């Protein structure tokens, strides 16, 4: 009677009540499904597992979603997705650098600052690239990396913070907004070459934006003001990041290999 088990310990398929042992190696269909699911959920082509590249690419697009869920028709970047990915990239020894690509209209102030602080506190080399636009709270994220690039056709809108919804008309509300705005100003000026005076001049400038206060800064002007480091795109950013990774690996006198 042929009911013997194979060398792998799995019973032959076809018997009643028995199932074939699952394959250890995932097939191409499951891989494709995993990639598709990742794109739908996080907007990423892969998580920072270091399987193929030593550089992890993170995209921040659309509107940065904070504590309030935005309508489904909005293209959003959820900060609760970004923070775990940054932690995973920091912990993974195979990931040696991060490339952050921005095309965002801004969004929640505290969520944007949280992402910016996470990027700034990473021990691994980081490079940001602004393509299309890096507006509003996207500005602190753009300057948070070790080196920043902006495309020639890209723009960055600098304006005072605003509140939507119910606002209590008392002096304390204005003081709270002023303190929150100072947090943004301090972060941007401490992580870029722009002065506080210049940044506030651009922030409170009138006449440039229709029915609003602020300034739309183009790619070359952002570099001229000291907000961004260079005008460039993906190729220049990856070249710079690879050189930073190679520099980090070198042995300095009296130091150790990084």
KEKE-3310 file (N, C-alpha, C; in steps of 0.2 Angstrom, whole numbers, plus 5000, padded with zeros to 4 digits):
npx = (5004:5003:5007:5018:5029:5037:5055:5055:5046:5033:5017:5010:5001:4983:4977:4963:4958:4971:4984:4995:5012:5017:5025:5042:5049:5043:5032:5032:5020:5015:5025:5023:5010:5013:5021:5012:5002:5010:5012:4999:4996:5006:5012:5025:5038:5044:5049:5061:5071:5084:5087:5090:5096:5108:5103:5089:5074:5062:5046:5037:5023:5009:4997:5002:4996:4989:4983:4970:4960:4960:4949:4944:4947:4958:4976:4987:5001:5004:5009:5010:5014:5026:5035:5038:5044:5056:5062:5064:5073:5084:5088:5091:5106:5110:5105:5112:5111:5098:5086:5076:5061:5052:5036:5025:5011:5011:5003:4998:5005:5012:5013:5021:5033:5036:5040:5051:5060:5063:5070:5081:5087:5093:5106:5112:5118:5108:5098:5088:5076:5068:5054:5043:5035:5038:5030:5024:5023:5031:5043:5052:5054:5061:5073:5078:5087:5105:5110:5103:5093:5085:5073:5075:5063:5055:5045:5044:5033:5032:5025:5015:5009:4993:4976:4962:4944:4935:4940:4945:4942:4952:4966:4975:4975:4981:4994:4997:4998:5008:5019:5020:5023:5036:5043:5043:5051:5063:5068:5069:5079:5090:5093:5097:5105:5099:5095:5086:5080:5079:5071:5059:5055:5052:5041:5031:5029:5019:5008:5013:5007:4991:4978:4984:4997:5014:5028:5032:5045:5057:5067:5081:5081:5078:5090:5099:5094:5099:5091:5090:5103:5108:5104:5096:5093:5087:5098:5109:5107:5108:5121:5128:5123:5129:5143:5143:5140:5152:5161:5158:5162:5175:5191:5196:5209:5213:5201:5187:5181:5166)
npy = (4994:5010:5022:5029:5042:5056:5061:5074:5074:5077:5072:5063:5072:5071:5062:5059:5072:5076:5088:5096:5100:5117:5127:5132:5142:5158:5160:5169:5175:5178:5186:5197:5201:5205:5216:5224:5226:5233:5245:5250:5252:5260:5267:5264:5255:5245:5238:5243:5232:5229:5220:5221:5233:5245:5257:5265:5271:5283:5290:5305:5311:5321:5326:5328:5318:5320:5319:5318:5310:5311:5315:5301:5304:5312:5313:5306:5306:5296:5299:5290:5279:5283:5285:5272:5266:5273:5270:5257:5257:5263:5254:5243:5235:5233:5243:5258:5271:5284:5290:5303:5308:5321:5327:5337:5345:5350:5350:5343:5351:5347:5333:5334:5340:5330:5320:5326:5328:5315:5311:5320:5315:5303:5292:5288:5292:5305:5311:5323:5326:5338:5337:5344:5350:5357:5361:5372:5364:5354:5360:5360:5346:5345:5351:5344:5333:5327:5332:5342:5343:5352:5352:5360:5365:5365:5371:5379:5384:5396:5401:5408:5398:5390:5388:5377:5374:5375:5389:5397:5413:5420:5428:5419:5409:5415:5416:5403:5398:5407:5402:5389:5392:5397:5386:5379:5389:5389:5376:5375:5385:5381:5369:5372:5384:5396:5412:5418:5430:5432:5421:5423:5435:5430:5422:5431:5440:5450:5451:5442:5429:5424:5432:5428:5426:5425:5417:5410:5400:5397:5384:5388:5400:5395:5389:5400:5408:5400:5390:5377:5365:5362:5363:5350:5333:5316:5308:5316:5317:5303:5301:5309:5304:5291:5295:5300:5289:5281:5289:5289:5276:5276:5275:5285:5294:5288:5284:5273:5260:5265)
npz = (5000:4995:5005:5009:5016:5008:5006:5011:5021:5019:5015:5001:4989:4986:4993:5004:5015:5016:5013:5002:5006:5009:4998:5000:4994:4988:4974:4958:4957:4970:4974:4966:4969:4982:4980:4973:4983:4992:4986:4984:4998:5004:4994:4990:4982:4988:5004:5017:5016:5011:5001:4988:4985:4993:4996:5002:4995:4998:4996:4997:4994:4987:4999:5016:5028:5044:5061:5057:5046:5029:5015:5004:4990:4990:4987:4998:5010:5023:5039:5049:5042:5037:5048:5054:5043:5042:5054:5052:5042:5048:5057:5049:5044:5031:5024:5018:5015:5012:5001:4998:4990:4986:4982:4986:4993:5005:5022:5037:5051:5062:5060:5048:5054:5062:5053:5047:5058:5061:5049:5050:5062:5058:5058:5046:5029:5021:5008:5000:4987:4978:4968:4956:4967:4984:4995:5008:5023:5018:5016:5028:5028:5016:5019:5029:5027:5025:5013:5000:4985:4972:4958:4943:4938:4949:4963:4979:4991:5003:5017:5031:5044:5044:5050:5050:5051:5067:5076:5090:5095:5103:5112:5116:5106:5095:5100:5102:5088:5084:5091:5086:5073:5075:5078:5066:5059:5066:5064:5050:5048:5055:5049:5036:5024:5025:5031:5047:5046:5032:5029:5035:5029:5016:5020:5025:5014:5004:4990:4980:4980:4976:4984:4996:5009:5007:4998:4982:4978:4966:4959:4956:4964:4977:4979:4979:4989:5000:5004:4999:4994:4981:4963:4955:4949:4950:4946:4950:4963:4968:4964:4973:4985:4985:4985:4998:5006:5003:5008:5022:5025:5025:5033:5046:5053:5069:5070:5067:5055:5047)
capx = (5000:5008:5006:5024:5030:5043:5061:5054:5042:5027:5013:5008:4994:4978:4973:4957:4960:4978:4986:5002:5016:5017:5032:5046:5051:5037:5032:5032:5013:5014:5029:5020:5004:5015:5023:5006:4999:5014:5011:4993:4995:5012:5015:5032:5039:5047:5051:5068:5074:5090:5088:5093:5100:5110:5099:5081:5070:5056:5043:5032:5019:5002:4996:5004:4990:4991:4979:4964:4960:4958:4944:4948:4950:4965:4982:4990:5006:5002:5015:5011:5017:5033:5039:5040:5049:5062:5065:5067:5079:5089:5090:5094:5113:5111:5103:5118:5109:5091:5085:5069:5059:5046:5031:5020:5008:5011:4998:4998:5011:5015:5015:5027:5039:5038:5044:5057:5064:5065:5075:5087:5090:5095:5114:5115:5118:5102:5098:5081:5075:5061:5052:5036:5034:5039:5027:5022:5027:5036:5050:5056:5056:5066:5080:5080:5092:5111:5111:5096:5092:5078:5073:5075:5056:5051:5044:5043:5029:5034:5019:5013:5004:4985:4971:4955:4939:4933:4945:4942:4944:4955:4973:4979:4975:4986:5000:4999:5000:5015:5024:5020:5027:5043:5046:5045:5056:5069:5070:5072:5085:5095:5095:5099:5109:5095:5094:5079:5077:5077:5065:5053:5053:5048:5035:5026:5028:5013:5008:5016:5002:4984:4974:4987:5003:5019:5032:5033:5052:5058:5073:5087:5080:5079:5098:5102:5093:5102:5086:5092:5110:5109:5099:5098:5088:5088:5105:5114:5106:5111:5128:5130:5122:5134:5149:5143:5141:5159:5165:5156:5165:5183:5194:5199:5215:5211:5194:5185:5177:5159)
capy = (5000:5016:5028:5032:5049:5057:5063:5080:5073:5079:5067:5064:5075:5067:5058:5062:5075:5078:5094:5096:5105:5123:5129:5137:5148:5160:5160:5175:5178:5180:5192:5203:5203:5209:5223:5228:5228:5238:5251:5253:5254:5264:5271:5262:5249:5240:5240:5244:5225:5228:5214:5222:5239:5248:5263:5265:5277:5285:5295:5309:5314:5323:5330:5325:5317:5320:5315:5318:5306:5315:5312:5296:5306:5315:5309:5308:5302:5295:5300:5284:5274:5285:5284:5265:5264:5277:5266:5250:5259:5265:5248:5238:5236:5233:5250:5262:5278:5285:5295:5305:5311:5325:5331:5338:5352:5351:5347:5344:5354:5342:5327:5336:5341:5323:5316:5330:5327:5308:5311:5324:5312:5297:5292:5286:5298:5306:5316:5324:5329:5341:5337:5347:5355:5355:5367:5373:5360:5351:5364:5357:5340:5345:5353:5340:5328:5330:5336:5343:5345:5354:5352:5367:5368:5364:5377:5379:5389:5398:5405:5407:5392:5392:5383:5376:5372:5379:5393:5401:5419:5423:5430:5413:5405:5418:5414:5396:5398:5410:5397:5383:5394:5398:5379:5378:5393:5387:5370:5377:5389:5377:5364:5375:5390:5403:5416:5418:5436:5430:5416:5427:5440:5426:5420:5436:5444:5451:5453:5437:5424:5427:5432:5425:5429:5421:5417:5404:5400:5392:5380:5392:5405:5391:5388:5407:5410:5395:5385:5371:5365:5362:5362:5344:5328:5310:5306:5320:5315:5297:5301:5313:5299:5286:5297:5301:5282:5279:5293:5286:5269:5277:5275:5291:5293:5287:5282:5266:5259:5266)
capz = (5000:4994:5009:5012:5015:5004:5010:5014:5027:5016:5012:4994:4988:4983:4998:5007:5021:5016:5009:5000:5010:5006:4995:5004:4990:4985:4967:4956:4958:4977:4974:4962:4974:4988:4978:4972:4989:4995:4982:4986:5005:5006:4989:4989:4978:4992:5011:5017:5018:5009:4997:4981:4985:4999:4996:5002:4992:5001:4992:5000:4988:4989:5005:5022:5032:5051:5065:5054:5040:5024:5011:5000:4984:4991:4987:5004:5013:5030:5043:5053:5038:5036:5054:5055:5038:5044:5060:5049:5037:5052:5060:5044:5043:5024:5021:5020:5014:5011:4996:5000:4985:4988:4978:4991:4994:5012:5025:5044:5053:5067:5056:5044:5058:5065:5048:5046:5064:5060:5044:5053:5067:5056:5058:5039:5025:5018:5002:4998:4980:4977:4961:4956:4972:4991:4998:5015:5028:5014:5016:5033:5026:5011:5021:5035:5025:5025:5007:4997:4978:4969:4951:4940:4937:4955:4967:4986:4994:5010:5020:5038:5046:5044:5054:5047:5056:5072:5079:5096:5094:5109:5111:5117:5099:5091:5103:5100:5081:5083:5094:5081:5067:5077:5078:5059:5057:5069:5061:5043:5048:5058:5044:5029:5025:5024:5038:5049:5043:5025:5028:5038:5024:5011:5023:5026:5009:5001:4983:4976:4980:4975:4990:5002:5011:5006:4992:4979:4977:4961:4960:4957:4969:4983:4981:4980:4996:5004:5007:4996:4992:4974:4958:4952:4950:4953:4945:4954:4970:4969:4964:4979:4991:4985:4988:5005:5009:5002:5013:5028:5025:5025:5040:5048:5058:5075:5070:5065:5049:5049)
cpx = (5004:5005:5012:5025:5037:5049:5060:5050:5035:5023:5011:5001:4989:4974:4968:4960:4968:4979:4993:5006:5017:5025:5036:5048:5044:5037:5031:5025:5012:5019:5026:5014:5007:5018:5017:5002:5003:5013:5005:4993:5000:5014:5023:5032:5042:5049:5058:5071:5081:5092:5091:5097:5102:5107:5092:5078:5064:5053:5038:5029:5012:5002:4998:4998:4993:4986:4972:4964:4957:4953:4948:4950:4956:4971:4986:4996:5005:5008:5016:5014:5025:5038:5042:5045:5056:5066:5068:5073:5085:5092:5093:5101:5114:5109:5109:5116:5101:5091:5077:5067:5052:5042:5025:5017:5008:5005:4999:5005:5015:5017:5021:5033:5041:5043:5051:5062:5067:5071:5081:5090:5093:5103:5116:5114:5111:5102:5091:5082:5068:5060:5045:5036:5035:5036:5025:5026:5031:5043:5054:5058:5061:5073:5082:5086:5099:5113:5104:5097:5085:5078:5073:5068:5052:5050:5043:5039:5030:5028:5018:5009:4997:4982:4965:4950:4937:4939:4942:4946:4947:4963:4978:4980:4980:4993:5002:5001:5007:5020:5025:5024:5034:5046:5048:5051:5063:5072:5073:5078:5091:5097:5096:5103:5105:5094:5087:5076:5075:5071:5058:5050:5050:5042:5030:5026:5021:5013:5010:5010:4995:4980:4977:4994:5009:5023:5032:5040:5053:5065:5079:5087:5081:5086:5101:5100:5096:5097:5088:5100:5111:5103:5101:5092:5090:5095:5110:5113:5109:5118:5131:5129:5127:5141:5149:5143:5148:5163:5164:5160:5173:5185:5198:5204:5212:5204:5193:5181:5169:5155)
cpy = (5006:5022:5031:5039:5050:5059:5069:5079:5075:5073:5068:5067:5070:5063:5062:5065:5077:5084:5094:5101:5111:5124:5134:5143:5151:5161:5168:5179:5181:5186:5198:5205:5207:5216:5227:5231:5234:5245:5254:5256:5260:5269:5269:5255:5243:5242:5240:5237:5224:5222:5215:5228:5241:5255:5262:5271:5277:5291:5298:5313:5316:5327:5325:5324:5316:5316:5315:5315:5310:5312:5307:5299:5310:5311:5311:5303:5302:5295:5293:5278:5276:5283:5277:5263:5267:5273:5260:5252:5260:5259:5243:5239:5236:5239:5255:5270:5278:5291:5297:5310:5315:5328:5332:5345:5354:5347:5348:5346:5349:5336:5328:5337:5334:5320:5320:5329:5320:5308:5315:5320:5305:5297:5290:5292:5299:5311:5317:5327:5331:5341:5340:5352:5352:5360:5366:5369:5355:5354:5361:5350:5340:5347:5349:5335:5332:5334:5337:5346:5347:5354:5359:5370:5367:5370:5375:5385:5390:5402:5404:5401:5395:5386:5383:5374:5377:5382:5397:5407:5423:5424:5423:5408:5408:5416:5407:5395:5401:5405:5391:5386:5395:5391:5378:5383:5391:5381:5371:5380:5385:5371:5366:5381:5397:5406:5416:5425:5435:5426:5419:5432:5436:5424:5425:5441:5444:5453:5447:5431:5427:5426:5428:5428:5424:5422:5410:5404:5395:5389:5383:5397:5401:5390:5395:5409:5406:5390:5378:5371:5366:5361:5355:5339:5322:5307:5310:5318:5308:5297:5304:5308:5294:5288:5298:5294:5280:5283:5291:5280:5270:5277:5281:5290:5293:5285:5274:5266:5260:5260)
cpz = (5000:4998:5012:5011:5011:5009:5014:5020:5025:5013:5005:4994:4985:4987:5002:5014:5022:5011:5007:5004:5006:5003:4999:5000:4987:4978:4965:4957:4965:4977:4971:4966:4980:4986:4976:4978:4993:4992:4984:4993:5006:5001:4988:4985:4982:4999:5012:5020:5015:5004:4991:4981:4992:5000:4997:5000:4995:4997:4997:4995:4991:4995:5011:5027:5040:5055:5063:5048:5035:5019:5006:4993:4984:4991:4993:5005:5020:5034:5048:5049:5037:5042:5055:5049:5039:5049:5057:5045:5042:5055:5056:5043:5035:5021:5023:5018:5012:5006:4997:4994:4987:4982:4981:4991:5001:5016:5033:5047:5057:5064:5052:5048:5061:5060:5047:5052:5063:5055:5047:5058:5065:5056:5051:5035:5022:5013:5000:4991:4980:4970:4961:4961:4979:4995:5005:5020:5025:5014:5022:5031:5021:5014:5027:5033:5025:5019:5003:4990:4977:4962:4949:4940:4943:4959:4974:4988:5001:5012:5027:5039:5046:5048:5050:5052:5061:5076:5084:5096:5101:5108:5111:5110:5095:5094:5102:5093:5080:5086:5089:5075:5069:5077:5071:5057:5060:5066:5054:5043:5051:5054:5037:5030:5024:5031:5040:5046:5036:5024:5030:5032:5018:5014:5023:5020:5006:4994:4978:4975:4980:4981:4996:5003:5010:4999:4989:4976:4972:4963:4961:4962:4976:4985:4982:4987:5002:5007:5005:4994:4985:4969:4955:4952:4953:4952:4949:4961:4972:4969:4971:4985:4991:4987:4995:5009:5008:5007:5020:5030:5026:5032:5041:5053:5065:5076:5068:5059:5051:5045)
residu = (UNK:UNK:UNK:UNK:UNK:UNK:UNK:UNK:UNK:UNK:UNK:UNK:UNK:UNK:UNK:UNK:UNK:UNK:UNK:UNK:UNK:UNK:UNK:UNK:UNK:UNK:UNK:UNK:UNK:UNK:UNK:UNK:UNK:UNK:UNK:UNK:UNK:UNK:UNK:UNK:UNK:UNK:UNK:UNK:UNK:UNK:UNK:UNK:UNK:UNK:UNK:UNK:UNK:UNK:UNK:UNK:UNK:UNK:UNK:UNK:UNK:UNK:UNK:UNK:UNK:UNK:UNK:UNK:UNK:UNK:UNK:UNK:UNK:UNK:UNK:UNK:UNK:UNK:UNK:UNK:UNK:UNK:UNK:UNK:UNK:UNK:UNK:UNK:UNK:UNK:UNK:UNK:UNK:UNK:UNK:UNK:UNK:UNK:UNK:UNK:UNK:UNK:UNK:UNK:UNK:UNK:UNK:UNK:UNK:UNK:UNK:UNK:UNK:UNK:UNK:UNK:UNK:UNK:UNK:UNK:UNK:UNK:UNK:UNK:UNK:UNK:UNK:UNK:UNK:UNK:UNK:UNK:UNK:UNK:UNK:UNK:UNK:UNK:UNK:UNK:UNK:UNK:UNK:UNK:UNK:UNK:UNK:UNK:UNK:UNK:UNK:UNK:UNK:UNK:UNK:UNK:UNK:UNK:UNK:UNK:UNK:UNK:UNK:UNK:UNK:UNK:UNK:UNK:UNK:UNK:UNK:UNK:UNK:UNK:UNK:UNK:UNK:UNK:UNK:UNK:UNK:UNK:UNK:UNK:UNK:UNK:UNK:UNK:UNK:UNK:UNK:UNK:UNK:UNK:UNK:UNK:UNK:UNK:UNK:UNK:UNK:UNK:UNK:UNK:UNK:UNK:UNK:UNK:UNK:UNK:UNK:UNK:UNK:UNK:UNK:UNK:UNK:UNK:UNK:UNK:UNK:UNK:UNK:UNK:UNK:UNK:UNK:UNK:UNK:UNK:UNK:UNK:UNK:UNK:UNK:UNK:UNK:UNK:UNK:UNK:UNK:UNK:UNK:UNK:UNK:UNK:UNK:UNK:UNK:UNK:UNK:UNK:UNK:UNK:UNK:UNK:UNK:UNK)
# end
